[in-house]
Amino acid sequence: MRPVFYRQWVATALLSAFAFGPVFAQHDPQQTFKGKVGKTIEETQQWWQEQVKAPKGAPNVVWILLDDVGFGATSAFGGLIETPNFEKLAKNGLRYTNFHTTGICSPTRAALLTGRNPHSVAMGHHAELGIGAPGYHGNIPFEAGTVAEIFKENGYNTFALGKWHGNQPRDLTIAGPYNRYPTGRGFEHFYGFLGGATDQWHPQLVEETSPVNIEPNTRHLNELMADKAISYIANQKSADPEKPFFMYFATGAAHAPHHVAREWSDKYKGKFDAGWDKYREEVLKRQLAAGLIPKNTQLAPRQTGIKAWDSLSADERKLYARFMEVYAGFLTYTDYEIGRVTKYLEEIGQLDNTLIFLVVGDNGGSKEGTYTGTVGTAEKAAGDNIGFLLSQYDKIGTEYSYPNYPLGWSQATNTPFRYWKSDVNAEGASHTTLIVHYPKGIKERGGLRPQYSHVIDILPTTIELAALKVPEVINGYPQRPFHGTSLTYSLGDAKAPSRHSQQYYELHGGRSIYKDGWKASVYHPRNTFGENTMDINFIADFSRDKWELYNLNEDYNEINDLAAKYPEKLETLKKLFDEEAQKYDVYPLKNFRAGLAPPPVTAKSVIYEGASIKTRVYIGKGPVTITATVDLKDRNAQGVVFSNGGLLGGTSLFVKDNKLQYLLNDGLKEILLTSSKSLLAGINAIKVEFAKYNKVTLYVNNEKSAELNIENRNKYLNSAATDGFSIGLDLNSPVTKSYGGTFAFTGVVKSVVIEQGEGEKSQPAGK
């Protein structure tokens, strides 16, 4: 990916210094005038309000958060995936080996940004899966000020880049409310995506509060983020070299889709052919040798359903190794782009005075790839068809894929732990890795810290190290106390006793409680919603959940269940969980998708020319009519009338060769319906009509022009949520490569009207 040079950014900064300003004015109440006003300027004693300034010598602060990376993935923590820039930060900083997150995306981000437990800030689950209860509604309360709001109050500039995933989707439309956007929660600048995942080759980006309408291209999101980060820093330091900044850099990597150029994935060609069992054994040896885990640690058993590598067929081994090559390349490439940012800080003399917290994983390795891995968004019904998956072998990692690795690799990259992302009964969900780098403030280089720590500890630690003040009131809202414990006591003392002594965990009914090295936990399987249930004897009844008990002081990775041996200890911890659950709004417990609000009942959506909606419009299962009036200035007019979705799944209505054409793409194959009637020069009424089930009909000027029965229409209409709805062209990822680029309409289309009959209605699609 292309390099960026300091002189380029400085030139830009000097030219645009006066234009570089915050989205909102810095929160600075009007100060009492301390001068004296005379009748003339000569008689006046002038006085100027003072700007809020950070403490003298306050460091820049950079928080880096990766997505879906397990404890045993990176070379910095004994893994086999090369991350030289992470290793460099670790060599010159500290590695926390007993660090924990909440076990999944939105809750970890809310806890990190606020220093408070996730349910207490309404983020007990994914933001888009919220329910109407205090711990789950999906919008962080203003009484829980974010790190950006606190730092801005202390005289910092604040930037956020990458994944947000911190609000109900209904509150992140172009209609606002904008106080829920990152720029409404203290970040002066934001460049990233608002949902839980995005196409890395064609990202759904927002800058500040406006969509970034990128024409189809092949620039990777990692590169775009690193470029923008360097630009922010260059501008800020050129305008005010002494003013510190806070940057939140949250990559989409290594969440699916695992997108990366072959030059990165091919670095690992053949390196995982030995399989996930050998990977686990080798990584355990490395972790033990490096002192990253206790000397008596043994591998947790292979999870139920994961086959021994040697028992797989040759085709399975070939396919599964490729999935891991792509994931590894994706992670190594992410390390490279983060390295560009840290190298830039070093080049301009800012690295030593920059406090970096690198959280390598908001949770453990992903389980969404199921047992076989996935390559698209519509093939899950054929997920056990190895022949089909092999036919997609060369697409894995490209823009024609939406890949995620098999569960065997998820547990392997979580070595030495059990389970994976979201199953918070086990360490594999929440026990990830933390690197702290601050040459100015940390004397030891390359040290290990075994103290129990949690993502809610990072904000209080950062505030203490930067010597900042926490406002009692932010923007008129009295502030709640932090729940985290500052880790500064451990920076200079590897043997200091842990001060974060207890911590609860809960996620879609699974739960655990940690207290002074003991842990009680219960696995609660998902409901019958999806293929990630993992338990053929699924039970949804909470009263049938079975609690387990582990002594982590002696059994680091939860191999020996002591529930039968120490029933009183278990009951004590269960009682403690209940107390914490009451205190932090964990109740009501719920299954994965239980209690979700019904979709909006609006049966008619009108989308106007010039609109670009960042999510595709969801089409329900009932009858649907999509109409538009187009003006063809001449009979040679052509182009896209509307597109809904992208290359990984979507539909496009366009004019080509004077015929109306409707293309449906489920991410794996395309179906093209072409009108039999030609369009007229001038005004034309066009319509796409879906019967309640699977018949689609095209009308041109009120005459039926084409008709087709489509098996399982919804896999074409709603197979991907990674691209949006556009009128008059096809932005970001094109629904098809057959017309190339945006294929802008050379006529005029004023609006598109979507009307849906009884059943599901139009709604934005969350991810």
N, C-alpha and C positions, 0 to 999 in steps of 0.2 A: 504494500500500500504506500501511497506517495508520502514522502517526508515533508515536514513543515519546518520552515526556518525562522529563527527569531527576527531577523531583519524584515521579513515580510509582514509579520504581525505588528512590529513597532511602527512601520510605515502606516499601516491601517489605523493603529491606535492614535497616532498624532493627527491624522486627518479627521478622525471622528471623535476626538476627545469630548467636544462639546455636546455631541449627540448621545454620548454614553451616559445614561442615567437610569435610576431605579424606576420600576414599574409603578410603585407607590412611593410617595414621599416618606423619607425616614421618619419614624415615629419620634417626634421631638416636640413636646408641648411648648406653647408660647412662653417665653421667659420674661420675667418682669424687667422693664427698661431701667437700666442703671445709670444712664447718662443724664443730661439736663438739656431741655429744649428751650432755646431762646427765640426771639423774634426773627433773627437772621442766622445764617449759617455760622457767621463769625462769633455769635453769642452762644452757639450750641455746643455742648459737650457730647460728642458722638459716642455711641456704644453699640456694639454688634453682638447679636446672639452667638453663642458658642455652639459649634457642632458637637454632637456626641462623639467622643473619641475613645478608642480602645485603650486599655492599659498600655503604658510604654513598653515596647518590646514584645507585645502580645504576638503569638505565632499565627501564621496562616494555619488553617485547619482543612484537611481533606479527608472525607469519609468515602471509602470505596466499598461497594456492596455487590457481590456476585450472586448469581441465581442458580439454584439446583446443583450445588457442588458438595460432594461428600467429604468426610474427614480424610479418607485415603486416596483422594484423586490427584492432588498436586504434588510435585516433587518437593515443595517446601515442607510437606508433612508426610514424606515417605512414599508418596504415590509415584506412579510410572508416567505421569503426564508432565512434560517439561514446562516449568514456569520459572525461567531464570530471573525475571524481574521481581517476582514474589520472593524468590530465594535471596535476592540482593537486599530487599527490604528486611527480611528476617535476619540475615547475617549482620545487619547494622541496627537491628532493633530487637524486639522481644516477640516470642511466639507463646500465645496462651493455648495450652493443650487441653483445658477443661472448660471450654467456652461453649455456650449454648444459645440457640435462637428459639423461636416459638414453634418451629417445625413446618411453617408454610409462609407463603409470600406476604399477603397483606398484613397479617398480624405482626410479622417480624418488622416490617417497615414502619408500622405505626408505633411499635414499642421502641424501635431505634430512634425515630424522630422526636419522640416525646419523653423518653426515659421512664415510661410507665407501662404497666402490664396491659396486654392488648385488649382484653375484655373491658377494662376500666376506661378505655378510650374508644369503645364501640366497635372494635375490630376483632371480634372473636372468630371470624372466618374470612374468606375472600370478601372483598368489599361488595362485589356484585351478587353475592349469595346471602346478603343480610336478611334479617327478619326484624319484625317490630318489637324489639326488646332492647333495653339499655346497652347490653354488652355486644350487640350484633348489628346495629342499624347501619354501620358502614361509613360514618362520617366522624372524623376526630373532633371532639368538642373543643370549642375555643378556650375553655378553661384549662385545657391541656396544651399549653403553648409549645410550638415546635422548636427545634434547635435553631432554625432560621430566624424565627421571631425573637428568640433570646439573643442571638448573636447580632442581629440588626440593632436591637436596643443597646448593645454594647459597642457600637461603632464599627461593625464589620460590614463589608459587602457580602452578599449571599447569592450563590448560584446552585442550581440543581440541573442535573443532566441524566437522561436515560429513563428507566422505569419508575413510574409513580405508583399506580395500583393502590390508591389510598382513598377512594371515594365511591359512592354509589354512581353507576354510569349515568343515571338520570340527572345528576348534578354536574356533569362534565360535558354538557352539550355546548354548542356555540352560543346558546342563550343563557349560559351560566347556571346557577349563581357563581360569579367569579371569585367570591371569597372562599370557595372550596377548591379552587385551582391551586397549584403550587405557589403561584404568585400572590395568592390570597392568604397563604400561610407562611409568609415571611421571606420567600425567595424572590429576590429582585429580578432574577432571570431564570427562565426554564426553557430547556430544549430536550424533548424526549417524547415518550409515548405514555398515555394515561392509563392504559389497561394492564392486563397481566402478562401478555405476550404479544409479539409482533413479528412479522416477516422481516428477517434480518437483511434481506436483499432489497426489500421494498417497504421500509418501515412506515408506519402510520404516525407521522411526527406532528407535534405541536410546538410552536415557539411562542413563549409567553402564554397567550390564550388563543392564538390563531393557528389554524391548520397550516402545515407546511406542505404545499401541493407540489410534490416532487414528480417530475415526469419519469416514466420508466427508465431505470438505470441499474447499474450493478455495483454501486458503492455500498459497502457494508456499513451497518449501523455502528459497529465498533469504531470504524474510521471516522464517521461523521461526528460521533461523540468526542473522540480525542481531539479532532480539529477544533470543535467548538470550545472545548475546555481550554485549550491553549489560547484561543482567541480571547476568551473571557479574561484569563490571567494577564495576557499581554496588554489588553486595553486597561485593565484596572491598575496594573503596576506602572504603566506609562502615565496615567492620569494622577495617581497618588501613590508613590513608591512606599510610603510609610504606613499606609492603611492596610490592615490585614483583611483577608477574605476567608469565607467559609465556602467549601465546595462539596456538594453531595453528588457522587458519581456512581450511579446504580446501573450496571450493565443489564442488557437483556440476556446476556450469556451467563450460564450455559443452559438456560431454559430452552425447551423445544420452541420453534424448530431449530435443530442443530445445523445451522447454515455456515459454510466456510468454503473458501477457495481450495481447489485441489492441491495447490502448492503447500498448503498447511496440513491437510488430511493425509496426503501422500507421504509426508515425513514419517508417518507411523505405519506405512505399508508393511504388513507381516509381523509387526511388533506385538500384536495381541492374538496371534494364531494359537498360542499355548492355552488361551482361554481364561475364563473368570476364576476358576479354581486355583490355577497357578498364580494368577495375578494376586489373589488374596494372600497366598502363602508368601510370595516375594515381598509384598508391601508390609506384611506383619514383621518380617525379618528386618526390613529397613527401619520401621518405626521403633522396634525394640533396640536396634543398634544405635539409633539417634537419641534414645531416652525420651521419646515422645509419648510413650505409654508405659504403664507399670511392667516390671520384669516378668511377672507371673501371668501376663495376659495371653489368653488363647483365642483362637478364632471362634467366633460364634458359629453354630451350625448353619449350613446352607438352608435358606428359607424354603418352606413347603412350596412345591410347584416348580422350583428351579432345578433343572436337570444337571447332573454331573456333566462337565464339558466332554469328557471322554465317551459319554453315552450318546452324544449327538451325532447326526449324520454329517457327512462331508459337506453337503449343501448348507445345513444349519450352521456349521462352524464357519464356513466362508462368509455367509451373510452376517452372522452376529459379530464376527471380527471386524467387518467393514463398518458396522454401526459404531463400534468403539473407536476405530481409526478416525471417523468423522468427529465424534465427540471430543476426542483428544486434540485433534487439530483445531477445533473451535475454541477449546480452553487455552491452548498455547497461543493462538492468535489473539485472544482477549488479553492475555498476559503481555503480549507485544504492544498492543495499543495503549494499555495502562502504562507500560514502560515508557512510551513516547511522552506521556504527560509528566511522569516523575523525572525523566531526563531533561525535559524543558525547564522544570523548576530548578534542577541542578545547574543548567546552563546560565540561567539568569541570577544565580546566587541566592535562591530562595529555599532550597531543599532543607538545609540545616535548621531553618526557622519555620519549618512546616511540620505540624503534628498530623501524622497519617494513621488512620485506623483502617485496616484492610480486613473486611469480613469476607472470607472466602466461602460463601454459601449462606443464603437466607434460610436454608434448610438442607437436609441431606439429599443424596441422589434421587432423581425423579422415579416414580413408579408408574407414570402414565404411559410408558412405552409397552406395558403388558409383558407377557412372557416371550413374545417373538420380536418385539420392536415394531415400529410403525414408520411408514414412508410418506403417507398422505393424510388427508383429513376425512376420506370417504371409504377407506379400505378396511375398516375395523371388522366388518362382518367376515372378511376374508383373511383376517389376521393370522389364522393358523395355516394359511396356504403358503408354504415356504416357496413353492414354485413361482407363485405370483410375486412375492416379495423379492425373490432373486431377479425377476424380470425388471425390477426397478433399481437394481444394484448400482448402475452408473449414475443414477439421478440423486442418490443419497448425498445430501449436503448442498445440492444445487437449488436454484430458484424453483425447480420443478418438483420439489419435495418438501415435506413437513416432517422431518425425521425425529424419532426419539429412540434411544437404545433399549434393549430388553432388560427385564428385571435382574437377570444375572449380573449384568454390569452395574446396575444400581447398587446392589449389595456389595459388589466388589469395590466400587469407589467409596463405599462407606466403611471399608475395613478399618477397625476390626469388629464393627458393630452389627447388631441385628436390624432388620427392617430398613425403612427408607422414609422419604418425604411424607409428611402428614400423619404417620402413625406414631403419635407422640407418647405412646406407652413405652417406646424403645429409644435408645440413644441414637439410632440411625436416622431418626427424623430431625433431631434438634442439636446433636453434638457435632458442631462444625469447627471452623478454625478462625483464629484472630491473630493478626500481626499488628504490632504497634511500633511505629518508626518516628523518632523524634530526637535526632542527634543532639540538639541544644539542651534537651531536658532529661535524656536517659543516658547514663554513663555506661552501663553494660551493653555489650554488643553480642548479638547472637544468643541471648539467654532464653531459657524456657521458664514458663510460669504455669504451675499446676493448680493454681487456686481456682475454685469453682467460680465461674463468671457467666454472665447472661447479657443478652443484647441491651437490656434496659440499663446496664451499668455504663455504657459508653458515653451517654450524654453527661451524667454527673462527673465522670472522669475527665472529659474534655473541658468542662466548665472549670473544674479545679485546676487543671494544668494551665489553662489560659488566664487564670485569675479573674474571671468574669463575675458579674453580679446577676443574680436571677431576679427579674422584676416580680413584684407581688401582684401587679396588675399589668396585663398586656391588652392594648386596644379596648380598655374598659372592662375586661373580664378578669375577675380574681382568679389567681392560679392555684391549681391543686399541687400537692407535693409530689416529688419524684418517688418512684418505687425502687429505683436502682441504687446500687452501692458503688461509690467511687473506687476505682482500682488503683489509685495512686499509691496506696499503702504497699502494693506489691511490686511497683516498678523497680524499686531498689532492693527488694528482699524476696528472693525466690522461696524462702522457707517460711514466710509469714503465713499464719493461719488464715484460712478463707474467712472473709467477713460476710459474703453473701451466703447465708446459711440455709435458706429454704426457698423453694420456688415451685409453683404449681405449673402444670401444662394441661391444656384441653383443646381438642379439635374434633369436630363432628362426632362427639360422644366418646372418643378415646381420651384417656386422662392419666395423669401421673402426678405425684408429689414427691419432691426431694427435700430431705432434712438431714443435715450433718452427715452426709455420706450414705444414708439409707434412702431407698426409693420404693414406693408402692405404685403399681401401675395396673391399668386394665386396657386390654385391646377390645375395642368396639368396632366391628366390621362395618363397612359402608352398607347402605341399603341396596336394593336391587337396581339402582339407577344405572350402574355401569359395570364394565368388565374389570374394574379394579377391586372388586369385592374380595378376591383372593381366598375366600372361604366358602366352599361349596355347602357347608352346613350353616349358612348365614342365619343369624338371629338378630332381630332389631330390638328385642325387649331388653331394656337396661337392667331389669332385675335379674337377668340371667348372665350378666357380665361377670367374669371371674377375675378377681384381683390377684396380682403376683407381688412378691417382695424380694428385693435384692439389696445386698450390702455392697455398694460400689467401692468402698474402701478396700475390699478384698476381692471383689468380683467386678472388675472394671467394665466388662461388656455384657453383663446380665446373662450369665449362663446357668447359674444355680438359683432356682426359685426357692425361697425360704419361707413361703407363706404358711406351709403346714408346720414348720418347725417353730416359728415365732408368731403365733396368731395374735398375741397381745400387741406386739410391735406393729403388725399390720393394721389392727383396729385403731391404734393411736394415729397412724399416718392417714388412714381413711377419714378419721374425724378432723384431722388438720386440713385435708383437702376440702372437706365441706366448709370449714371455717373460711378458708381462702376463697372458695367459690362464692360464698355469701358476701365476702368483703369486696371482691373485685368484679362483680356482675357476671360471673361465669354461668349462672343458671338463667334460662332453662337449658338443660342438655338437649341436644337434637342430633338426629341422624343427618347425613351429608346434605340432602336437599329438602329436608322436612321444613315445613312452615314458610316456604318461599312465597312472596307476594305474587298474586296473579298478574299476567301481563296487562298493559294498558288496554282499555276497551275502545279506544279510538279506532273506528273502522275505515277512516279515510285519511290518507296522508298526501299532502301536496308539496312537492319539492320543486323549487323554482330555479330558473336559469342562473348560473353563477354559484349555486350552492355546492359545497363539497362536504359531505357528511363523513365523519371519521370512522363510523362503523357501518357495515352493510345493513340495509333494511331487512328485517326478519320477515319472511313470508310464512303465514300460518298454513294449516292443513285444510282450511275451508276453501270455498271458491274465491278466486282472486281475479281482478281486472286491473290492468295497467294501461293507461291511455295517455296519449300526447298529441298535440297538434304541432306539425312541423311545416316550415316554410322553405321549400326548395327554390332558391333563387334561379336556378336553371336545372336542366335534366342531368347535368353532370355532378350535381351536389352529392357528397358522400360523407361518411363519418359516423361516430357514435352518437346515438340519441341519448341513451343512458347506459351506465354500467353499474352493476351491483356485485361487489366482491372483487376477486382478482384471480391470478393464475392458479392459486391453490384451491379455487372453488368460487363460482359465481356465474352471473349471466350478463349478457350484453345484447342490446338491441341497436342495430346499426344499419346504415344504408350503404349498399355497394352495388355497382353495376345497375343502378336505378331500381334495385329491388330491396325490400325490407327483409332483413335477416335477423334471426334470434338465435343466439348461441348459448348453450348451457354447458358448463364445465364443472365436474365434480372433483377436480384436482387430479384425476387419473385419465379421464377420457372426455371428449367433446361431442356434443350433438348439435347439429346445425339445421335449423328450420328456415327455409327460404320461401318468400311469398311467390305465388304464381302470377300475381298482377304487378305491373310496373307502377311506380309512383308518378304523379303528375308534377309538372313545373308549377310552382306556387304552393297553395295551402293544401295539406294532406292530413286527414285524421287517421291515426294509427292506434291499434289496440292489440294487447296480448291478453288472452283470457285463459285462465286455468279452471277446469272443472274441479269439483270437490276432491277428486282423486288424482288421476295422473294424465289427463288429456290436456294438451295445450293447443290453442288455436290463435292464428294471426288474422287480423282484419286490416284491410286497407280501404279507407273511405267507406266504411260500414259494410264492405263485402268480404266474406270469408275468403282467405287467400292461401292458407296452409293449415294443416292439422296433423297432430302426431300424438300417439300414446307413449308415455314415458314411464318406465318402471321406477318407482320410488322417487318421485319428483323432488322431494325435500332434500335429498342428498346433493342435488344440483343447486337448489335455491339457497340452502343454508349450510353448506359444507364447510365454510371457512369464515372466521370473524376477523381475519387479519387485514382486510381492505374495506374500503368504504363505498359510498354511493356517489356517483358523479353524473352530471348532466352536460351533454355537449362534447364530451371527451372521456377518455379512460385514464385517470390519474393513477400514480403509484404503480402497483402491480397490474398489468393488463390482464383482462379475463382470458384473452387468447393472444398468442404470438402471430396469428395468421394475418392480422392487419397491421402490426408493427406500431410501436410508439403509442402516443395518446389517441391517434386517429381522430383528430378534432373534426367536428361536424362543420361542413362548409355552408350549411343552411342556418336556419334559426329554429330553436326549440325553446319555448317560453316556460314550460313547466311539464312535470310528469305527475300524474295522479294515480295513486295506488288505493284501490278499494277492496276490502276483504269482507267476506260473508261470515256467517256464524262459525265460531271456533276461535282459533288463535288469531290475534290481531297484530298489526305492524308494531314492531318495537325495536329499539336499538339492540344490537347483539353484544353482550359482554363476553370477556375471555378470562 
